[in-house]
Structures are given as structure tokens and as C-alpha cells.
Amino acid sequence: MKKVYIADSVPMAWHIKNLLESHGVSCFVKNDKLYSVAGEVPVTECMPEVWVMNSLYAKYAEGIIKQVENDCVQDHEDWTCRGCEETNFSNFGACWKCGAKIKE
């Protein structure tokens, strides 16, 4: 077994686990129930971890994780609504002011 990811949150650890399993990598989440003792135990010891069952798949799993992290950090530009000319943040799929979708 080999640790391939340390998550900031339990949902993120489970997301990575599900992603890896969809690529055929057997893995499990460790420390996903320790958030309640953080503070009594050092926080770094309570962070959820994703471990692969077969260490031969570790490099493959790490590659998948890096790809996901790179996709999440993509830098997109803000956009202007064609309907009301309002500027919207890049992660908005519809205008916050009039509700028009990006492609309208």
C-alpha cells in the first residue's frame, strides 16, 4: 500500500478515491473520521488520506491526481453578458444580474 494523496477535506478525499476507482485503481480513504478530534490530536495527523492498495499503481494514481488538480486550477477570464452588459466571474454559467446563460 502507498499513500498518494492528503486532502483538505473528507469530501475531497472521497472524490479522489472515486476518481481513481473509475480508472481501475483500488484504493481506500484513511482518517476520514478523525476530524472530530482535530485539536486534541495534531491537525496534520487527522487529515484524510487516499492510499492505493497496490503500490505498483502509485505513479499512475499520482498522474491522475495531478491531472485533476491542473484542471481545477485553470485560469479563465471573466465574461460580459450579451443581454445586460454586466461583467461576471469566469466560474458563473449564467449572468448574476439578469440570469442569461453564457451562450445566449
N, C-alpha and C positions, 0 to 999 in steps of 0.2 A: 504494500500500500504506500501511496505517496500523496502528500498534501499539495494541491495545485492552486488553491485559491483561499484567501481570507477575505470575508465580506464585511461590509459596514453594518449590514442588517440581515436578519433571518430571511426575509423575503428574497433578497438578492442572492443569498446562498442557495436557496431552493430554486431560483430561476436558473442559476448556473448549473446546478445538478440536473434539472430537467433538460436544459440545452445539451449538456454532454451526453445524457442518456439518449436523446434523439439522434445523436451521432454514433450511437453504439458503444459508448464508453460507460462501463459500470462504475458507479461512484456512490458516495453517501455523504451526508452532512453531519458534521460533528459540532458539538457545543451549541446547538440550536435552541436549547432550553436553559442556557446559563445566564440569559440577560437579566433575570431577576436577582442574581447575586453579584452583579457588577457593582463595584464599590467596596464590597466586603472582600472580594477576590479581585486582583488586578484586572482592569478592563481588557487588557491585551490577552488575558487568559480566557476571557468569556466570548471573544469574537467568533462568530460562526465560520467554520472551515469546510471546504469541499475536498474530499480525498478520493482518489481513483483507486479502484480495487487492484488493478494490475499495473505495477509501476512501468511496464513497457509502454503503456498508453499515456504516460505523463506528458511527454513532449507534444503529442497530438492534442491532448486536452488543453495544454497551455496555449497552443496555437489558436484553438477555437476561442478560448477566453480572450486572448489579445485582439482577435478579430471583432468580438462583441464590444470590447472596450473602445476600440478605434471607431466603430460605427456609432457608438453613443456620444462620442466627443466631436463629431463632425461639426464644423463651423458653418452655419448657414446665415444668409443675410436676412435682415428684416424685409418685409414686403409692404407695399402700399395697396390698399383696397381700391379696386376699379369703380366701386359703387359710390363710396363716400370720401375717397382720397385720404383715409386715416392710415397712419403708419401702425403696423402690427409686428410683434416679435416673430422671429423665424419659426418658433415652435407652435404658433397658432395656426390651426387649419381653417379657421373662419375669422372674419373681422370681429373684433371685440365690440365695435360700436354699432354696426348695422347687421351683423350676422352673415354677410355674404361670404361664400366659400372662396378659397384661393383661385380656383379655376373659373369662377363666374365672370 
